[in-house]
């Protein structure tokens, strides 16, 4: 009886250890798969954690209304994996405004993941990781009032200040009836409130907005621009090369592809390539 009890207790202890190990291999709701601390950071912005800046809301990429409620999403889980491989089991999400971020004015963070297109102008004030995602410029409209490649130049178009979508709308498409919004939330609200008839921004962002709109909005087209996303780093930060090694490792071992399949393809419900291309 004593021997049986000992065996039972030993079995329970092993189960507890297994459960602890399983729990330790998650940050938020994200299962982390790399080796913890395999590519350590020398000195993070805040000791003992990875600090990640993001412009919210960003449904599908960051699932939740506030920084404290976000536990998964494509870029959140990317950040979780980076934190783990850098040696941390803690991830701090810091909401920031988009324009100051891409202008190099935000401080005290390790990297930013916020569907940020890599551009020559931005490279002058911030650094970027290797690219991790391709996206063109999408056209988001209300489902009950769609536009097409001709009518888009006759309606009020909404753009977000400081984005590549805004530059495309003004410099390439040359829209004349438009409204500019500082934050993405205000841009999408304007479409919902019928203040504007279309939104021009990254296809990936418009698809995420469509997915979270309960059928009220739809991506009706896109323009080929060759946008590529990268993690944004503070200019010249000592950890940038290390973070880039982690990003490249996640690309090479298929981690990013798996996250994209789990969070993007499943949420969007369709391939971005299936969306028709408009000619400017």
N, C-alpha and C positions, 0 to 999 in steps of 0.2 A: 504494500500500500504506500509506504514511504517513497519507494523507488518510482512508483507510478506518479505520485504527486510531484516528485522532482522533475520527471520527464515532462509533465504537464506545464509546470512553471517555466521550465527551460523553453518549451515550445511557445508559450505566451511571450516570453522575453524576446525570442527571435522575431515573432510577429510584430512586437512593439518596435523593435529596431528597424524592421523592414518598413513599417508605417512611417517612422521618423525619417528614414532615408528618402522615402517617396515624397513626403511633405517638404523636405529640404530641397528637392529638385524642382520646386515650383516657386515662381515669383508672381504674385497675384494669381490669376487663373492660367498662367503660361507655364507649360512644361519646358524646362530648360534641358538641353541635350548635350551641350559641350562640357568639357572638363572645367570644373570650377577653379579659377585662378591660373588657368593655363597660359594666359597672356596678361599679366598683371599691369595695372597702371602705377606710375611712380608716385603721383600725388593728385588725387581727385580734387575737384573744386571744394567739396565738403568731405572731410575724412569719414571713411567707413561706408560710403554709398556712391552710387552713380547718380548725378543730377542731370536731368534731361529737360530741356525747354521745348514747349510746344504751343502753337496757337490753336485754341479751341473755339468752337466745337469742331470735331473731325471724326464723325461717325464712321464705323468700320475700321478706320485706322486707329482711333482711340475711342473705345466704347464706354461712354459715361458722360454725364453733364458737367462734372467738376473733376478737378485733379484727384481729389480724395476718393471718388467713386469709380475711377477707371481701373479696371483689373485685367483687361485684355484688349485685343485689337491688333491689327497688323504691325503698326509701328511700336505700340506698347510692348508687344512680345519681342520685337526686335531689340528694344531697349533692355528688356529683362534678360535676354540671352547675352547681350553685350556686358551687362552688369555681372552676370554669373561668370562669364569667361574672364572678366577682369578681376574676379575674386570677391565679389559682393553679393549678398543675398538681400540687399535693400536697394530699392529704386525710388528716387524722389522725382515726381513730376511737377514742373514749375510752369504755370500758364504765363505766356507773354504775348505782347502784340506783335503782329507779323512784320510790319514795316520796320520798327526799330531792330527786330531780330536780323533781318536780311541786310540792314544797313550797318551792322556791327556795333550797335549801341547797347545790347544786352550783355550783362556781365555775370560772373559767378555761376557758370554751368559747364558741364563737360562736353555735351553735344546737344544738338537740336534735331528732332525728327518731326517734320511738319509738312510733308509733301512739298519739299522745297526744290525748285528747279535750279540746276547749276547754270549760271550765266557768267560771262566775262566780267560784267559790271560788278556783280556780287563778289567775285573772287578778289577784287581789289581790297575789300574790307573784311572778308571772312574766308575761312578755308572750307573745303568740301572733302568728303570721303569719296571712295570709288563709287560710281553710280550703282544704284540698287533697283531702279524701276524706270520704265519708259511710259510716257503719257503725252498725248496730244491735247489740243484745246477743244473742250466739249461745249455743246449748246444745250442748256437746261431750260425747259419751259414748263408752264402749267399744262397738265394733261388735257384740260378742257379748252386750252387756247394755244395750240402748237404753232410754231413758225417753221418756215423752210428756208432754203438757201437764198431765196430772193426776198422774202418778206422780213428777214432778220435785219435788213438795212432800213426798214421802214417802221420799226417798232423801237420802244425805249429799251435799251440794253443796260444791264447792270454789270459793273466790273468792280474788282477789289483793288484798292490802292496798292501800288508797289508790286503787283504780280505780273507774271509774264502774260497772263490772259488779258490784262489791261493794256499792256504794250501792244499785243497783237490786235486787239479791237481798235485801237486808235491809229496805230502806225501802218498796219497791213490791211485790215478790213475797212478802216477809215469810216467807222460809224460816226454819225453826227448827233444822234439823239441818244444820250447815255447819262447814267447816274453813277457816281463813284462812292464806294463805301469803304470805310477804314477796316472793318472786320468782316469775316465771312458770315458770322451769324446775322449781321445786319443786311448783308447782301441777299441771303436766302429768305429772310423775313420780308424783304421788299418784294420778292417774287410772289410769296404767299399772300401778301397784302394787295397785290395787283398794282403796285407802284411802278413796276417794270414788267416787261413781257418776256424777257429772256435773260439768262445769265451766261456770261462767257468766262470760263475758267478751265482748269485742267480737266480732261476727260475723267480721270480717276476720281477727282473731287465731285464732279457732277453725278457720276454713277453712285457714289456713296450717298450723296444728297437724295437722289432718286430712291435708293434702297430704304432710306429712313423716312420717306414722305407718305407712306401708306397709299401709294398710287396717285398722289396729287400732282407729282411732277414727273417729267420724262426727259431723258436725253434723246433729242431728235436728230442730232448730227454732231460732227466734229471736224476740225481742221487739222491737217497734217503739219506739225511743227517740230517734231523730234525732241520733245521735252524729256529730260532725264533728271531723276531725283537723286540727291545725295544727302547724307547726314551733314549738317552744318557744324563746324568747329570754330571756336574763338581763334582769331587770326594769330598764327605763330605759337599756339599753345604747345607745351612740351609733350603732352599726351596724344597729340593728333596722329602721329605715326603709329603709335600703339593701337589706338582705336581703329585706325585703318586696317591694321593687321587682323583685328577681330572681325571687321566687316568683310574683308576678303575671305577669311576662313569660313564665315557663314554662307558666303556665296558658293565657295568651292565644295563644301560638304552638303549642299542642298537644303540647308536650314531655311533660307529665304524663300526658296521655291515652295517648300512645304507650308510656310506661313501664308504665302500668297494664295495657295490653293484653299487653305482652311478659312482665311478671313476675307479675302477679296472675291474670289470666284464664287464661293458659296453665298456671300451676301448679295453680290450684284446679280447673280442668276443668269448672266450672259457674258459672252466674250466681248471685250471692248472692240475687237476687230470686226464684229458684226454690225457696229454702228456705222451708218453711211457717212462718207466723207463729203463735205461741202467744199466747193471751190471759192476762194476769196473773191 
